[in-house]
């Protein structure tokens, strides 16, 4: 029986980008279904993720898997014959999961503040955001990818944010490159991969989406 793989997603989601990249790295054929999160969530989304009602949702043979980091782990385990994403060594695997969790807990909330706040709160958010990136840059070191020579789990966890960096910088009025040039080089290196380049939206489109969000939430 042929496998059925469906991804429910919303194009600006850096979380959905993770799942798309993982599927492409594994060369898994899947059906992409765009969700209208702002106006009209589909009945399928509400059925498949009734608790959070959020994307991305990966549906594999009718069974939903929610939360992007969990989805990437699932994809790596199910389609284990191609391009391993997580290390097999238990310690290195634990470290990869730690850094993915760090990204999950820190980056989204702080990044949002760069366009959704102002004054002192914005200034603090910009400082914190750069410090988070500097911490990640330190972990990257001189390696081409977070796991070493191979593109993998932590790279997938982080790279979706790269398409949001221009928007964060534009609305927060700051620059990432001066203090995080190695991390930006890493981002450009990742963008050379077809799986990444075809999963991340044009940053200018993301800037337009942030403008839409600012109007929606009354952020001037």
N, C-alpha and C positions, 0 to 999 in steps of 0.2 A: 504494500500500500504506500502510495506517495505521501510524503510528509507535508503537512499544511502549516505554514509559518506566516503569521500576520503580525504586523507591528502597527499599533495605534499610537500616533504621535502628533505633535504640534511643531511646525517647522523651526521656531526660534529656540526650542528647548535644548539646552546643552546636555541635558540628561538623555533625551531621545537620541542625540547625536552619538552618545556612547554605544547604544544598542545597535544603531545602524552600522557604525564602524566595525564592531565585533562581528556582526553577521557577514559583512563584506570581507573581513580578514579571513573568515572561515569559508568564504565562497558559498554561503547558504542562500538559496533563492527564497525570497519572501515577498509577501504582498504588503505594500505600504498604504495605510489609510490615514489621511489627514483629519485631525479633529479640530473643530471650531471651539476652542476652550473658552473664549471670551463671550460667545453668544449662544452656542447650542451644542452641548455635549451629546454624543450619540448614545442611543439605547445600548449599543454593544459595549461602549466604554463603561457605562453605569452598571451593566451586568457583570463585566469582567473585573472591575475594580470598585465594588460597591462600598468599600470602607473609606478609601481616600478620594475616589472619583477623579484620579489624576493620570496623566500620561507620564512616561511611556508604559504601554502594556504590551508585552510579548505574548502572543497566543500560539502555542505549539500543539497541534492536533487537538484543538478545542479547549486546551487547558491554559489558564492565564498565569503568567509570571509577572509580578509587579516589582517596581523599584529597579532603577537602571544598574546599580552595582551588582545586585543579585542576578539580574538578567545576563550581564557579561560573564559572571561566574558560571551560570547555567549553560550559556552558549559554549563556553570553553570546555565544559564537562561533556555535553551531549555530542558536540562535533569535535572530538579530541584528536582526530586524525590529521588535522591541518593547523599550522600556525598556532602553537600553544601561546596563550596569553598570560597565564600565571605560571610562576616557576614551580617545578616539581619538588625542589628542596623545601622541607617544611619551614625552616627559618626564613628563607627568602620569600616564600609565599606569605608568611605572616607579616613580613615587612611591607610587602606590596599591598596587602589588605589594610595595614595601618595607615599608609600614606593615602590610599583611596578614601579611607574614613576621614582623615584630616581634611582633604579637599572637600568632602561632602559636608562636613560640619562648619567649615570656615569660609569658603570662598563665595558661595552664592549669596549669603546674607550680607556679607561685607560689600560685595560687588553691587548689590542692589542699592545700598546706601549712597553709592557714588552718583546716582542719578535721582534718587528719591528723597534726599535730604539737602539741607543747606546750612550755612553758617558754621558754627563750631562743630556740630555733629558731622557735617560733611568733611571738615578738615581732619577730624579724628578718623573718619572712615577711610580717607585717602592714605593716611599714615599706616593704618592697620592693614589695608589692602596691600600696600607695597611690602610691609613686613612679612605678610603671608607668602607673597611671591618670592621674597628673598630667602625665606625658609625652604621653599620648594627648590629654588635655584641651588641652594647649598646641598640639598639632597641629590640633585641631579649631578652636581660636580662637573667633571670634564667628560662624562659619559655622553654618547650620542642620544641615548634614551634612558629613562629612569631605571629600567631593568638591566642596562648594559648596552650590548650591541644590538639587541632585538627590541623592536617596538612591542609594547605589551600593556599590561593591565593598568598601571599607573598613568601611562601616557594616554590611554583611552579615557580614564577618569577625568583627566585635566583638559585635554585638547579642545573640547567643546567650548570652554570659556574663552579660548583664543579668538573666536569670532565675535565675542562681546567686548574684547579689550578696547577696540576703537571707540565704541559707545561709552564705556566707562570713562575713558580719557577725555572724550569730547564734553560730556556733561559734567564731569567732575573737575575739568580743567587741570589735568596733571598728565605726566608722561611716565610710562613704565620703562622704556628702553634705557635711560641713563643708569638706573640702578639694577636693572634685571636684563642686561643685554644677552647673557648666556641663555636665559629662559626664552627670550624672544627668538634667538637663533634656533633653539629647540622647536619652537612653534613653527617656524618656517620650514625646518627639516621635516616635521610631521606632515605639513601641507604638501610635501612632495609625494606622499603616499596616496595612491588612487582612492583607497578606502576612506581617507580623511578628506581629501579635496572634494569628493563627491557627496560627502555627508554634512559638511559645514556650509551654512548659508553665506552669501556675500555680506561682509561686515556693514556695508552701507544700508542694506536691507534691515539689518539688526538695529542700526541707528534710527531708521524710520519707525521701527516697532517700538523702540524705547520712547520716542516722541509720542506715539499713540498711547503708551502706558502712562506717560506723564499727564496727558490730557485726561485720560480715564480716571486717574487718581487725584487729579487737581493739584499736581506738583508743578509749580512755576519755577 
